[in-house]
């Protein structure tokens, strides 16, 4: 859930960031292109005005201006005469005077702008401007530039020299202006028509205008491309940084928002493991506080009910065992004082029934405790616990000549999860049943193995008569008794208790035929990792549910 919240938050920030930065970046790109086009067009128009003056000082000023422009900017200047074939000294003739742009400028008086590509721009910007005879106005020249250029050709020789000096100064100013093309405001206003290859046709000459030549400026766009990459790159880096910060903040916010849910989950996990005292803090928004209070109230009621059941089991244990014990003692006293064989036999039968009743009560109490007992499983050393229980049961087996053998590949490091005392009762019931059905001088095999990375297997194999498939299916039912060597015996609760205790600890128990005859009880138990707490098993007295 935290991951989804973070992804949603970052996606929302990304959409908002893209909606803001992408249009801004496109706007800046369009502005950069427009400012550059306007600046280069103005400079080309100024050179065309100098070319249109026709006198030597204006031509020399144009030459110096073109040289300064080439030195200070990434652009070059080309000039062609009105016939398209002749040069206009001191400027050299263009290498391609017969292309379409020069033709439009010389024949139709059109100013063309060619960016070389319809997508952003090509390697260079090419602007071709027609030059009109002195005193004639072009469709795209600014009033200030026109007036300055016309004024440079008026007057006598002194006026010419002043015009030459002014043109040279203007050339330096234009060169400086070209170095900062992106920062100037647009002032060239003309009507545009679509042209091929991303070009535009600007302005048009009237029928009375006389064209004396054309000026072309080739402006390399490498610097513009670098600036374009800086515009987009800066915003891309900024976007990545903002998204990273958003992801960090999203993680913090998501953890704060989901903290009440994680507390509820921890409480539910502890409750499921048997800790009925687990409660969840009532924190967070109104919905989670309401849910926490509801769960806490339910847990409180359940804890009270389980406590009441435990009290009842303890009281029933005391109230039932005490009269049965007293009755057995009375029967034993009667048997000691009776010489009649028939009476003694009746007393012994009554004593056997009392013993069976005691075992039945004990089994019911054990089963009731197992069903009412909800305790968290703890890590136990499986092999050590099995060895302790076998030490307790071997004397009873030796009386009948039965051998109990411990095998398996599980070592002392194998630990399983089991409630306190549960595994002891499981082993006692299974060993009791195995010893009851085993023939004299038989063998009971206890096998402890590792069943997988998360399971340990405990198997108890006897050499008794075994069970049919139908009997194995009913063996875990309460009060169902199997056929032992001496007939039906026991309370019929032993395997029911085993299944209850094993499943409470998250394990499994199954029955199957043992190799060579007999029955195999297979118990699968959950294992724990190396970091779990180690608890040494404690020996307990043999106990059997029948």
C-alpha positions as CSV (number, residue, x, y, z in Angstrom):
1,X,0.0,0.0,0.0
2,X,2.9,2.4,0.8
3,X,4.4,1.7,-2.6
4,X,1.1,2.5,-4.3
5,X,0.7,5.7,-2.4
6,X,4.2,6.8,-3.3
7,X,3.7,6.0,-7.0
8,X,0.4,7.8,-7.1
9,X,1.9,10.9,-5.4
10,X,4.9,10.9,-7.7
11,X,2.7,10.5,-10.7
12,X,0.5,13.4,-9.7
13,X,3.5,15.6,-9.1
14,X,4.9,14.5,-12.5
15,X,1.7,15.4,-14.3
16,X,1.5,18.8,-12.6
17,X,5.2,19.4,-13.3
18,X,4.9,18.5,-17.0
19,X,1.8,20.6,-17.4
20,X,3.8,23.6,-16.1
21,X,7.3,23.1,-17.4
22,X,6.7,21.8,-20.9
23,X,4.5,24.7,-22.1
24,X,7.1,27.1,-20.6
25,X,9.9,25.3,-22.4
26,X,8.1,25.5,-25.7
27,X,7.3,29.2,-25.1
28,X,11.0,29.9,-24.4
29,X,12.0,28.0,-27.5
30,X,9.6,29.9,-29.6
31,X,10.8,33.2,-28.1
32,X,14.4,32.3,-28.7
33,X,13.6,31.6,-32.4
34,X,11.6,34.7,-32.8
35,X,14.2,37.0,-31.2
36,X,17.0,35.5,-33.2
37,X,15.0,35.9,-36.5
38,X,14.1,39.4,-35.7
39,X,17.6,40.5,-34.8
40,X,19.3,38.9,-37.8
41,X,16.5,40.3,-40.1
42,X,17.1,43.8,-38.7
43,X,20.9,43.5,-39.3
44,X,20.4,42.2,-42.8
45,X,18.0,45.1,-43.5
46,X,20.6,47.6,-42.2
47,X,23.2,46.1,-44.5
48,X,20.8,46.3,-47.4
49,X,20.2,50.0,-46.7
50,X,24.0,50.6,-46.8
51,X,24.2,48.6,-50.1
52,X,21.4,50.7,-51.6
53,X,23.2,54.0,-51.0
54,X,25.5,53.2,-53.9
55,X,28.5,55.4,-53.0
56,X,32.0,54.2,-52.1
57,X,31.9,55.2,-48.4
58,X,28.7,53.3,-47.8
59,X,30.2,50.2,-49.5
60,X,33.3,50.4,-47.4
61,X,31.2,50.8,-44.2
62,X,29.2,47.8,-45.4
63,X,32.4,45.8,-45.9
64,X,33.7,46.7,-42.4
65,X,30.3,45.9,-40.9
66,X,30.2,42.5,-42.6
67,X,33.7,41.7,-41.3
68,X,32.8,42.8,-37.8
69,X,29.6,40.8,-38.0
70,X,31.6,37.6,-39.1
71,X,34.1,38.2,-36.3
72,X,31.6,38.9,-33.5
73,X,28.8,36.5,-34.4
74,X,28.4,33.0,-35.9
75,X,27.0,34.6,-39.1
76,X,28.4,35.5,-42.5
77,X,27.3,38.1,-45.1
78,X,26.9,37.5,-48.8
79,X,26.0,40.2,-51.5
80,X,24.8,39.9,-55.1
81,X,24.2,42.7,-57.7
82,X,20.9,43.2,-59.4
83,X,21.8,41.0,-62.3
84,X,22.5,38.1,-59.9
85,X,25.9,37.5,-61.6
86,X,28.1,40.5,-60.6
87,X,29.8,41.2,-57.4
88,X,29.5,44.6,-55.6
89,X,33.1,45.5,-54.5
90,X,34.6,45.4,-52.0
91,X,32.3,42.5,-50.9
92,X,32.7,39.2,-52.7
93,X,30.0,37.5,-54.8
94,X,28.0,34.8,-53.1
95,X,28.8,31.2,-54.1
96,X,25.2,30.5,-55.1
97,X,23.7,33.7,-56.6
98,X,21.1,31.9,-58.7
99,X,19.2,30.1,-55.9
100,X,15.5,30.7,-55.3
101,X,15.9,33.1,-52.4
102,X,18.2,35.4,-54.4
103,X,15.8,35.2,-57.3
104,X,12.8,36.2,-55.1
105,X,14.8,39.1,-53.7
106,X,16.2,40.4,-57.0
107,X,13.2,39.8,-59.3
108,X,10.2,40.2,-56.9
109,X,11.7,42.2,-54.1
110,X,10.8,39.6,-51.5
111,X,12.6,39.1,-48.2
112,X,12.9,35.4,-47.3
113,X,13.7,33.7,-44.0
114,X,14.8,30.0,-44.2
115,X,15.4,28.1,-40.9
116,X,16.4,25.0,-42.9
117,X,13.8,22.7,-41.1
118,X,10.2,22.7,-40.1
119,X,11.1,21.1,-36.7
120,X,12.7,23.8,-34.5
121,X,15.6,24.8,-36.9
122,X,18.3,23.4,-39.2
123,X,22.1,24.0,-39.1
124,X,21.8,27.6,-40.1
125,X,19.3,30.5,-40.5
126,X,19.4,32.1,-43.9
127,X,17.8,35.5,-44.5
128,X,17.9,37.2,-47.9
129,X,16.9,40.9,-48.2
130,X,16.6,43.0,-51.4
131,X,18.6,46.3,-51.5
132,X,16.7,49.3,-53.0
133,X,18.1,52.4,-54.6
134,X,18.8,55.3,-52.4
135,X,15.8,57.2,-51.2
136,X,13.4,54.3,-51.8
137,X,11.7,52.5,-48.9
138,X,11.6,48.7,-48.4
139,X,8.6,46.9,-47.0
140,X,10.4,45.6,-43.9
141,X,12.9,48.4,-42.9
142,X,12.5,50.2,-39.7
143,X,12.1,54.0,-39.8
144,X,15.1,54.6,-37.6
145,X,17.4,52.4,-39.6
146,X,16.2,53.8,-42.9
147,X,16.6,57.3,-41.8
148,X,20.1,56.7,-40.5
149,X,21.2,55.0,-43.7
150,X,19.7,57.7,-45.9
151,X,21.3,60.4,-43.8
152,X,24.7,58.8,-44.3
153,X,24.6,59.6,-48.0
154,X,23.5,63.3,-47.9
155,X,25.8,66.3,-48.1
156,X,29.2,67.0,-49.6
157,X,32.5,65.3,-49.0
158,X,32.6,66.1,-45.3
159,X,29.1,64.6,-45.0
160,X,30.3,61.5,-46.7
161,X,33.1,61.1,-44.3
162,X,30.7,61.7,-41.4
163,X,28.4,59.0,-42.9
164,X,31.3,56.6,-43.2
165,X,32.3,57.1,-39.6
166,X,28.6,56.7,-38.5
167,X,28.3,53.5,-40.6
168,X,31.5,52.1,-39.1
169,X,30.1,52.8,-35.6
170,X,26.8,51.3,-36.5
171,X,28.6,48.2,-37.8
172,X,30.3,47.8,-34.4
173,X,27.0,48.3,-32.7
174,X,25.2,45.8,-34.9
175,X,28.0,43.3,-34.3
176,X,27.6,43.7,-30.6
177,X,23.9,43.5,-31.0
178,X,24.2,40.2,-32.9
179,X,26.1,38.6,-29.9
180,X,23.0,39.0,-27.7
181,X,20.3,38.1,-30.2
182,X,18.0,36.4,-27.7
183,X,17.6,39.4,-25.5
184,X,16.2,42.0,-27.9
185,X,12.5,42.8,-28.4
186,X,10.9,42.2,-31.8
187,X,10.2,45.3,-33.9
188,X,10.0,43.9,-37.4
189,X,6.4,43.6,-38.5
190,X,5.6,42.2,-41.9
191,X,3.1,39.9,-43.5
192,X,4.3,36.3,-44.0
193,X,3.5,33.6,-46.5
194,X,4.4,29.9,-46.2
195,X,7.6,28.8,-48.0
196,X,9.3,25.5,-48.5
197,X,11.8,24.0,-46.0
198,X,10.7,26.0,-43.0
199,X,11.3,29.4,-44.8
200,X,9.2,32.5,-44.9
201,X,8.7,35.2,-47.5
202,X,8.5,38.7,-46.0
203,X,7.5,41.9,-47.6
204,X,7.1,42.7,-51.3
205,X,8.4,45.4,-53.6
206,X,6.1,47.7,-55.5
207,X,6.3,48.2,-59.2
208,X,8.1,51.5,-58.9
209,X,10.9,50.3,-56.6
210,X,14.3,49.8,-58.2
211,X,16.4,46.9,-56.8
212,X,20.2,47.3,-56.9
213,X,21.2,44.1,-55.2
214,X,20.5,41.7,-52.4
215,X,22.1,40.9,-49.0
216,X,22.1,37.4,-47.5
217,X,23.0,36.6,-43.9
218,X,23.8,33.0,-42.9
219,X,23.6,32.6,-39.2
220,X,24.8,29.3,-37.7
221,X,22.4,27.9,-35.2
222,X,24.9,25.9,-33.1
223,X,24.7,28.4,-30.3
224,X,20.9,28.4,-30.4
225,X,20.9,24.6,-30.2
226,X,23.2,24.8,-27.1
227,X,20.8,27.2,-25.6
228,X,17.9,25.0,-26.5
229,X,19.5,22.1,-24.8
230,X,20.2,24.2,-21.7
231,X,16.5,25.3,-21.6
232,X,15.2,21.7,-21.8
233,X,18.1,20.1,-19.9
234,X,17.7,22.4,-17.0
235,X,14.0,21.7,-16.8
236,X,14.6,18.0,-17.1
237,X,17.1,18.0,-14.3
238,X,14.8,20.2,-12.2
239,X,11.9,17.8,-12.9
240,X,14.0,14.8,-11.8
241,X,15.0,16.6,-8.7
242,X,11.5,17.6,-7.9
243,X,10.2,14.1,-8.5
244,X,13.0,12.7,-6.2
245,X,12.0,15.1,-3.5
246,X,8.3,14.2,-4.1
247,X,9.1,10.5,-3.8
248,X,10.9,11.2,-0.4
249,X,8.1,13.3,0.9
250,X,5.6,10.8,-0.5
251,X,7.3,8.0,1.4
252,X,7.1,10.0,4.7
253,X,3.5,10.9,4.1
254,X,2.5,7.4,3.1
255,X,4.1,5.9,6.2
256,X,2.4,8.5,8.4
257,X,-1.0,7.7,6.7
258,X,-0.6,3.9,6.9
259,X,0.9,3.9,10.5
260,X,-2.6,3.2,12.1
261,X,-3.2,0.4,9.6
262,X,0.2,-1.2,10.4
263,X,-0.6,-1.0,14.0
264,X,-3.9,-2.7,13.4
265,X,-2.1,-5.4,11.4
266,X,0.4,-5.9,14.2
267,X,-2.4,-6.3,16.7
268,X,-4.2,-8.8,14.4
269,X,-1.0,-10.8,13.9
270,X,-0.4,-11.0,17.7
271,X,-4.0,-11.9,18.2
272,X,-3.8,-14.6,15.7
273,X,-0.7,-16.1,17.4
274,X,-2.6,-16.4,20.6
275,X,-1.8,-13.2,22.4
276,X,-5.3,-12.2,23.6
277,X,-4.0,-9.2,25.4
278,X,-2.9,-7.5,22.1
279,X,-4.6,-4.1,21.6
280,X,-4.2,-1.5,18.9
281,X,-3.6,2.2,19.7
282,X,-6.6,4.4,18.8
283,X,-4.8,6.8,16.5
284,X,-5.1,8.2,13.0
285,X,-8.1,9.5,11.1
286,X,-11.6,8.9,12.3
287,X,-12.1,5.7,10.2
288,X,-9.1,4.0,11.6
289,X,-9.9,5.1,15.2
290,X,-13.4,3.6,14.9
291,X,-11.9,0.4,13.5
292,X,-9.3,0.2,16.3
293,X,-12.0,0.7,19.0
294,X,-14.2,-2.0,17.4
295,X,-11.3,-4.5,17.3
296,X,-10.2,-3.7,20.8
297,X,-13.7,-4.2,22.1
298,X,-14.0,-7.6,20.3
299,X,-10.6,-8.7,21.6
300,X,-11.7,-7.7,25.1
301,X,-14.9,-9.8,24.9
302,X,-13.0,-12.8,23.4
303,X,-10.4,-12.6,26.1
304,X,-13.1,-12.6,28.8
305,X,-14.9,-15.6,27.3
306,X,-11.6,-17.6,27.0
307,X,-10.8,-16.7,30.6
308,X,-14.2,-17.9,31.7
309,X,-13.7,-21.1,29.8
310,X,-10.4,-21.7,31.4
311,X,-11.9,-21.1,34.9
312,X,-14.6,-23.6,34.1
313,X,-12.1,-26.2,32.9
314,X,-10.1,-25.8,36.1
315,X,-13.2,-26.1,38.3
316,X,-14.5,-29.2,36.3
317,X,-11.1,-30.8,36.6
318,X,-11.2,-30.4,40.4
319,X,-14.8,-31.4,40.8
320,X,-14.6,-34.5,38.6
321,X,-11.3,-35.9,39.6
322,X,-11.8,-35.7,43.3
323,X,-14.9,-38.0,43.5
324,X,-13.4,-40.5,41.0
325,X,-10.2,-40.7,43.1
326,X,-12.2,-41.2,46.3
327,X,-14.3,-43.9,44.6
328,X,-11.2,-45.8,43.4
329,X,-9.7,-45.7,46.9
330,X,-12.9,-47.1,48.3
331,X,-13.0,-49.9,45.8
332,X,-9.4,-50.7,46.6
333,X,-10.2,-50.9,50.3
334,X,-13.2,-53.1,49.6
335,X,-11.0,-55.4,47.5
336,X,-8.4,-55.7,50.2
337,X,-11.0,-56.9,52.8
338,X,-13.0,-59.3,50.7
339,X,-12.0,-63.0,50.5
340,X,-14.8,-64.1,48.1
341,X,-13.4,-64.5,44.6
342,X,-16.6,-63.5,42.9
343,X,-17.0,-60.3,44.9
344,X,-13.3,-59.5,44.4
345,X,-13.8,-60.0,40.6
346,X,-16.8,-57.6,40.7
347,X,-14.8,-55.1,42.6
348,X,-11.9,-55.3,40.2
349,X,-14.3,-54.7,37.2
350,X,-15.7,-51.7,39.0
351,X,-12.2,-50.4,39.7
352,X,-11.3,-50.9,35.9
353,X,-14.4,-48.9,35.0
354,X,-13.4,-46.2,37.4
355,X,-9.9,-46.1,35.9
356,X,-11.4,-45.9,32.5
357,X,-13.7,-43.1,33.7
358,X,-10.7,-41.3,35.1
359,X,-8.8,-41.6,31.9
360,X,-11.9,-40.3,30.0
361,X,-12.3,-37.3,32.2
362,X,-8.5,-36.6,32.0
363,X,-8.7,-36.8,28.2
364,X,-11.8,-34.5,28.1
365,X,-10.1,-32.0,30.3
366,X,-6.9,-32.1,28.2
367,X,-8.9,-31.6,25.0
368,X,-10.9,-28.8,26.6
369,X,-7.7,-27.1,27.7
370,X,-6.2,-27.5,24.2
371,X,-9.3,-25.9,22.6
372,X,-9.5,-23.1,25.1
373,X,-5.8,-22.5,25.4
374,X,-4.5,-19.8,23.0
375,X,-0.8,-19.3,23.5
376,X,1.9,-18.0,21.2
377,X,4.1,-20.7,19.8
378,X,7.7,-20.6,21.0
379,X,10.9,-22.0,19.4
380,X,11.9,-25.3,20.9
381,X,14.8,-27.7,20.3
382,X,13.0,-30.6,18.7
383,X,15.5,-33.4,19.0
384,X,16.4,-32.6,22.6
385,X,12.7,-32.6,23.6
386,X,12.1,-35.9,21.8
387,X,15.1,-37.5,23.7
388,X,13.7,-36.3,27.0
389,X,10.3,-37.8,26.3
390,X,11.8,-41.1,25.2
391,X,13.8,-41.4,28.5
392,X,10.5,-41.2,30.3
393,X,8.8,-43.8,28.2
394,X,11.6,-46.3,27.8
395,X,11.1,-48.0,31.3
396,X,7.4,-48.7,30.4
397,X,8.6,-50.1,27.0
398,X,11.3,-52.3,28.7
399,X,8.6,-54.0,30.8
400,X,7.2,-55.5,27.6
401,X,10.5,-55.9,25.8
402,X,9.7,-53.2,23.3
403,X,12.6,-51.2,21.9
404,X,12.3,-47.5,21.1
405,X,14.7,-46.3,18.5
406,X,15.5,-42.7,17.6
407,X,16.7,-42.0,14.1
408,X,16.6,-39.1,11.6
409,X,18.9,-36.5,10.1
410,X,17.7,-33.5,12.2
411,X,20.4,-32.3,14.6
412,X,20.2,-30.4,17.8
413,X,20.0,-27.1,16.0
414,X,16.6,-27.9,14.5
415,X,14.0,-25.8,16.3
416,X,10.3,-25.8,15.9
417,X,7.4,-23.5,16.9
418,X,5.1,-25.0,19.5
419,X,3.1,-23.9,22.5
420,X,4.4,-24.5,25.9
421,X,3.8,-28.2,26.8
422,X,1.9,-28.9,23.6
423,X,4.6,-31.1,22.0
424,X,5.1,-33.0,25.2
425,X,1.4,-34.0,25.2
426,X,1.6,-34.9,21.5
427,X,4.5,-37.2,22.0
428,X,3.0,-38.8,25.1
429,X,-0.3,-39.6,23.4
430,X,1.4,-41.0,20.2
431,X,3.9,-43.1,22.2
432,X,1.2,-44.3,24.5
433,X,-0.9,-45.5,21.5
434,X,2.2,-47.0,19.8
435,X,3.2,-48.9,22.9
436,X,-0.3,-50.2,23.5
437,X,-0.6,-51.8,20.0
438,X,3.0,-52.9,19.6
439,X,3.7,-56.7,20.2
440,X,6.1,-57.9,22.9
441,X,9.7,-57.5,21.8
442,X,8.6,-55.3,19.0
443,X,10.2,-52.0,17.9
444,X,8.9,-48.4,18.0
445,X,10.9,-46.1,15.6
446,X,10.9,-42.4,16.2
447,X,12.3,-40.5,13.3
448,X,13.2,-36.7,13.4
449,X,13.9,-35.2,10.0
450,X,14.1,-31.9,8.2
451,X,11.2,-31.8,5.7
452,X,12.1,-28.6,4.1
453,X,13.4,-25.1,4.7
454,X,10.3,-24.2,6.8
455,X,9.2,-27.6,8.2
456,X,10.5,-30.4,10.5
457,X,9.0,-33.9,10.5
458,X,8.4,-36.1,13.5
459,X,7.3,-39.7,12.7
460,X,6.4,-42.5,15.1
461,X,6.2,-46.0,13.5
462,X,5.0,-49.1,15.3
463,X,4.7,-52.8,14.4
464,X,1.1,-53.2,15.4
465,X,-1.9,-54.3,13.3
466,X,-2.1,-50.9,11.7
467,X,-5.3,-49.4,10.4
468,X,-7.4,-49.6,7.2
469,X,-8.0,-46.6,5.1
470,X,-11.5,-46.2,6.6
471,X,-10.1,-46.4,10.1
472,X,-7.4,-43.8,9.3
473,X,-10.0,-41.4,8.1
474,X,-12.0,-41.7,11.4
475,X,-9.0,-42.0,13.8
476,X,-9.0,-38.3,14.7
477,X,-12.7,-38.3,15.6
478,X,-13.5,-37.9,19.3
479,X,-14.4,-41.1,21.2
480,X,-13.4,-43.3,18.2
481,X,-11.3,-46.2,19.5
482,X,-9.1,-48.4,17.4
483,X,-8.6,-52.2,17.8
484,X,-5.5,-52.8,19.9
485,X,-3.9,-56.2,20.7
486,X,-6.2,-56.6,23.7
487,X,-9.4,-55.4,22.1
488,X,-10.9,-51.9,22.0
489,X,-9.3,-49.8,24.6
490,X,-8.6,-46.2,25.5
491,X,-10.9,-43.2,25.7
492,X,-10.8,-42.4,22.0
493,X,-9.5,-38.9,22.6
494,X,-5.7,-39.4,22.2
495,X,-5.4,-38.6,18.4
496,X,-8.1,-35.9,18.7
497,X,-5.9,-34.2,21.3
498,X,-2.9,-34.6,19.1
499,X,-4.5,-33.0,16.1
500,X,-5.9,-30.2,18.2
501,X,-2.5,-29.3,19.7
502,X,-0.6,-29.7,16.4
503,X,-2.9,-27.6,14.4
504,X,-3.0,-24.9,17.1
505,X,0.8,-24.6,16.5
506,X,0.4,-24.3,12.8
507,X,1.5,-27.9,12.0
508,X,-0.1,-30.9,10.4
509,X,-0.7,-34.5,11.4
510,X,-1.5,-37.5,9.1
511,X,-1.7,-41.3,9.3
512,X,-0.3,-43.8,6.9
513,X,0.8,-47.4,6.7
514,X,4.3,-48.1,8.0
515,X,6.7,-50.0,5.8
516,X,6.6,-53.6,6.8
517,X,3.2,-53.3,8.6
518,X,2.0,-51.1,11.4
519,X,1.0,-47.5,11.6
520,X,3.0,-44.3,10.9
521,X,2.0,-41.1,12.6
522,X,3.5,-38.2,10.7
523,X,3.7,-34.8,12.4
524,X,4.8,-31.7,10.5
525,X,6.0,-28.7,12.5
526,X,7.0,-25.2,11.6
527,X,10.6,-24.4,12.0
528,X,12.2,-21.0,12.9
529,X,15.3,-19.2,11.7
530,X,18.6,-18.8,13.4
531,X,17.6,-15.5,15.0
532,X,14.7,-17.0,17.0
533,X,14.9,-17.4,20.8
534,X,16.1,-20.8,21.9
535,X,14.1,-22.5,24.7
536,X,15.3,-25.8,26.2
537,X,12.5,-28.3,26.7
538,X,11.6,-29.4,30.2
539,X,10.8,-33.0,31.1
540,X,7.3,-33.8,32.1
541,X,5.5,-36.9,33.3
542,X,3.9,-39.3,30.8
543,X,0.4,-38.4,30.0
544,X,-2.1,-40.1,27.7
545,X,-5.4,-39.2,26.3
546,X,-6.3,-42.9,25.6
